[in-house]
Amino acid sequence: MSDGKRASEAPWIRTRLRTAPGAASALAVLVLVTAFLAAAFPRAVDAYETKGLRHDITTAPPSRSVVEIARPQPGLELPQEQREAATRSDELARVGGKLLKALPAPLRADTSSVAYGVRTTKAVVATEPWLPRPDAVPPRLSYAAQSGLEEHATLVAGAWPATPAEVTEKSGAVQGVVTEETASLLKVKIGATIALPASLRKTVTVTITGIIAPRDPLGSYWSADPLMRSPSLVPDPGSPFPVFFWTGTVLLAKDAGPVLLGTAAEPALYWRVPPDATALTGPDGSRLRAAVATLESGPGLLKVREIAGGTAVVGTGLGHLVEANARMRDAISPVIAVAALGIGSVAAVVLLMTGALVAGRRRAELALIRSRGGSLRGIGGRLLAETAVTVLPATALGLLLATLLVGEGRWWPGALAAAGVGLLVCVALPLRTTLQHIRPVLGTPREDMVSARPSRRRTVVELTLLVLAVAAVTALRRRGTSTEGGTDLLVSAAPVLVALIAALVLVRLHPLPLRLATRPMARLRGAIGFLSLARAGRSSAGGALPLLALLLALATAAFGGSVVAGIGDARDDAALASVGADARISGRSERTTLPEDLVRTVSGLDGVRNAAPVRVEYGIALPKPASDAAADGDGGKGTGSGTGAAAATDSRVAALVGVDPASYARAARAAGLPEFPDERLRPGGAVARTTGSGFDRVLPAIASPGVAARLGKEPRAIETLSGNFSVRVVGTTERAAAVSPTDFLIVDSRSLERGAPTTLLLTGTPDPGKLRAAVAKGGEKYAVQLRSEERARYVDTPMQAGAERIYLTAVAAGAGYALLAVLLSLLQTAPERKTLLARLRTMGLTTAQGRRLLAFEAMPQAVLAAGGGLFTGWAAIALLSPGIDLVPLALAGVAGSDTSPVTLRTDLWSLGLPAAGVVVLTAAVAGVQAWWASRRGSITELRAGDSR
């Protein structure tokens, strides 16, 4: 039986594939693309998480990423020979080898940069008279005998340090070298000697034999302890006055470690192990964090002490780096899950639509087989085999392409996702087709949406989905996308549930406008309008599945586009908040003023449309809050005369901003800031008394809402370096172009006793080279900041870039699936349209009328889907924006960036363009179908007995 069954199935499959190669190829292409996207998503997530983890470790300062194992000098109770043997390079290398083998997985060492040796932990005062003393304080030097010096440095002058005789604790002289930077800043020359105080004798003479240059100055060998590479000018912690002294490191020969045991500089043995991030993957983050924790205070530390000594300790900042990476990943993952669930839902619905299309096309064929005694099992088995022959190779090819094209990642999540796509098609398509023939049917029943009424079971399902959608949206708005337990799928599915509810509502409401539009059309003389609306009501293209696919696709595209646009807008706003204008010139110190010649020269450069001189003074002490701080006003809009109803600021200081009102208003307007009421700062404005001296002078001021509430309506005395005066708040504004703090006072600089500008805000596109050249003529005490360069600081980390690419793909995929859903819905009713045109042409319908009929018939569904998609996308963004913070995607990782919440913003392009594409594609497909139907004869479409 089985052999005969297989023999009978093979011709069936070949016959079907040869009969409809176009349909089989289209299905294979759809499955290939969907399987590729499904397999590529988890691999893309793994890839950007892997790159992000490696990036965070490799770009972190070595002082944070290096794992350092250190132990104090051997105990004084030990024999001298044993103490000296523990500090020699051979013994240190032996212990270091064992330590590398003892590192817990997945932590691995970069063996090329491993360093070990003996160093002093307490800086020693160097009393040589030729050493520099900035504040008459002698420098303090550290000494280290570190391995691998010749491999990691180049000899610039002199000779390498050597140990002609065996160095012991009692040796009186050793050789050392310093780096070029140390030699330059500390005035060290070849042949110089430095006295190192010792406990068993007077001193140890350290002779400088050479000057070296690091081969990789930023590598872990030199930057784990930056003083080895570069000296530093540090403040004296024991002095009551601000005095500074130099500190640096002298590098001894690698076998000179025993001599440090005789000093009082508290020598210590150490092994520095830089991590090798090349083999780490994103999922290794949690294991790596656990490995570092066990080394610092766990079983790993006990093993280290067995190897290096019972007093060994492990110190590293690697755990904090991995933890920060995990926080970033946990913040991004829920936002990515929203896109993944949206695109996955759209793809699943489109695949189900494909099954519906196949079922509709083959209904008559399978009904005939069923009426002649075919069993459901036999029909389903044939359809399954026929589908599997096409789908499984396409699924495997999609998985292969995702594996080859998408970066490194785990194989099995992508394989499971691709297998899920293949399984869905192989099961859903035969199942959907077979279930229609549980009972033999004699003809095709008429499906009229206008007269159909939903069942009670459907109503219960829809109400359940509505409750889930409301719960998901409420949870997302309250607690956001991130949860302590990981990604909440219900919360991440909120946009999908919103689109699902919108689709169900539109399907229920769809008959109402059809009924209203059909009545006036029936009274017109032409039949085209009435026929098109009647056909639109009966067409299966207006069913729930096509509408659901379109709304899901359009909502996903709008949501993804809003995320991408929100990221860009947040970075633009952060760059503007940092610079204040297109370009900014200010002194390197807060009190440096700009000369008039510099202001005039820069203002005349090509491309400068406006120059606003500003005087900024930070740290202005504010008076105590006024009793009438809650007086009525303009509420921070800058248009009223009061102080606003905002709460008084808790800060006791604010920034004073002296401006030229006219030019500053133009700068604020160009920067997109709230309208600045400059007329109130001019003479004759809201405050007339600007003459006098000291606190008798009352200056009008525009303040931030918090400062305005603190100062109240009456004049308040202010003490500044620009002069003493009183201010009366005449207006408020939320932001100021020149300062980043949220508490500020803006006054007319011409009313200040000392109003010379400290900052110049430029609007326009001046040439950066010419601008810097003009500023450089004034000296090195002036700095130039460009908004474009500040914007470039927000370069995506691999994790941010990967997440942003996923959202761009979501926008493109959502738009593509929306258009595909339109095409499938129109193809599903194409045979009916051909038959309708053929019959109407026998009744005198012209070709032009036929084309208009098909276009008008398709337009109600297209307009309904496009309008519903616009509303659903807008509603999803409006409902979900309070719970989604884009800071991890937009600004995380940039020092000094504004970390206030970044919410979703509606992007008109991603909202309107796919919706317009749906309408245009519908009209185009309907026109092509009408043109093609008019070129063919009516004989084929008007066969006797055709139920269409």
C-alpha angles and dihedrals in degrees: 000000000000094000091049091047093052090046091053094046097053096064089046093055094045091047094050094048092048092046095052108021092151094057092045092049093048091050091048092051092049092049091045093054093043093047090048092053092044093050094040095054099067090039091051091050091049090047097053092042090051093047091045093053092047092045093051092050099042096044096045117100109270088235086070102036101042117096107224122195112193138171133180121256117287113280120274090234090071122089115268093243092054093048091050093046091056091058099048119108096243093056092043090051092050092051091044091055091054091047091054091053091049095057109119118239135290089026109093130174130239093232094193091067102036111129133186137171146107124297140171115251094196120062114236122220111244111211099186108134095222093062115099120257110191095185097018089272116127118235123258118223135198125208129213134179100201130175125241097031095142092047094053102038141050121226109240100176138353123010139304116267113262140185106225090180132025109283116228137176089268097049113129101202137036136167129241145170136214133207123257092254093050092048091050098048098037095040093238117167133188110273095027117136129215123197115228111197114234133193101222095044138013102269146337112231113223111198117201105225101171151005118232138191121218113242092211107021093180095046124107094257092065103023102047083081105021092194089071088065105029133019119232134215106226134177119256106250093200096054122091089212128063100263125152136206136185123256127186146142134259114207116220129196113284092247094048094085096106091065091066091062089073094057131086092231093103099245119210136191116234143179118199114202116187112204121246106226097178093092097042121107131196095259088053091071097090092044091048091051090051091048092053091047092053091050093051099045114351145061090312091061090053090054091048091052091051088058105034102027140283094274096053118126131192120222127180142137092215092103091057090050092052091045091052089049090051091051090052091048093048090050094050100040097071091050090050090048089061091059093043094052091045096052092039091054092048092049092049092050092048090051089051089050088054089054090050090051092051091046092051094048093049099039095104093045095051092041088058091050090048093049090052093057104276113156124229090237092053093046092046092048092051092048091047093051091045092050095044092055089060102031104044097056089046090050092049091048091050090051091048093050091048090050092050100040103037119070127260116308143133113300102212100061090054091045091052092048093049091045089052090056092049092046092049092053095041092050104031098047097052092037094051091048096044098047090062089066103049085117121031112251126208097203144359111277118228115251109205114178093195094061100032117104123201117246124241090249090057090049091054091050092049093049090050091052090048091054091049091049093050091048093049094048092046092049092048093049092049104043105012127227098302123082133177092243095052130259116357106216093199091055092044090050092058095106090048092050091047090053091046092053091046091052093050092048092049092049090053094046095042096090093055099067089040091056092046093049096043095060098061090039090056090060094054122095096235120078098206097083095045094046093048093052092045091050091047089056093051098039117110087215087082094057127121097262098058092043091049091051092049095046092046092049095046093045091049092048091048092046093048092046090050090052092051092044091046091054092052094045092049091053092047091050092047091051090048092048090051098047102025096214141014089290135006132199119193141150120270088237124050096243098047110117127206117242119234092242091058092048091049094047095049093044090057096054119118112266096027108123098173136009119197116190111210133184112211124190119176129202099038108170112236122215121244116287114280120242091236096050091130095061117140119264146132096311095235097305095115094234105091130072099233132077099256131244097269121129116265115260118255090215117102094205135055140177120262113218118192112194144170097245098217099047092040091053089053091049092050091048092050091049092054094245123146114287109280115223095221094162090071092062095052122094110277093030128120093314117048102180105082096135129089131061137282118348091347089078111087114200124194111239138191108215140184112262094254094050091045091053090049095049097042126197101304126081113274127197117246127189116206140155086248090062140289118278144133125256133206117197110235099170144355137228130185098225139025123210097220104047135047099207116097093225115072147137121217119202137164107275091212088067093057122095089226107027103155108141121251095186136038118204115203127198118200139041108294119176106265093218095051091044093053091044091054092048092045090062088068093057138261095293093085126077131201123214122188123199091219092054092047089051089052089058088073091075110161118255112224090262094050093043092050093049091048091050089052090054092048088052089049091055092049094043092047092052091045094050090047091057091044090052090054091049093049093048091052094045089052091063097034095104091051090051092051091051092047092052092047092052094044092049089060086056094053104271110156125225093250091050090050092054092049091048093055092044093049091045093055097042100074092058092043094049090044092051094044094048092044090048092051092049094043093049092047092045093048092052093045093047098043103036095088090059100046120077115190096191093107090053098040112030110008116124097026113113114230095014122140108263098188113131116286111207132191119280124199111253109207094201096055090041100047106027098064090043091052089047089057092055094044094047091048092053092045095049092046090051093049091048091051092047092049093046091051091055093055127072125251097234095088094048096048101057116152114261095020107146093206 
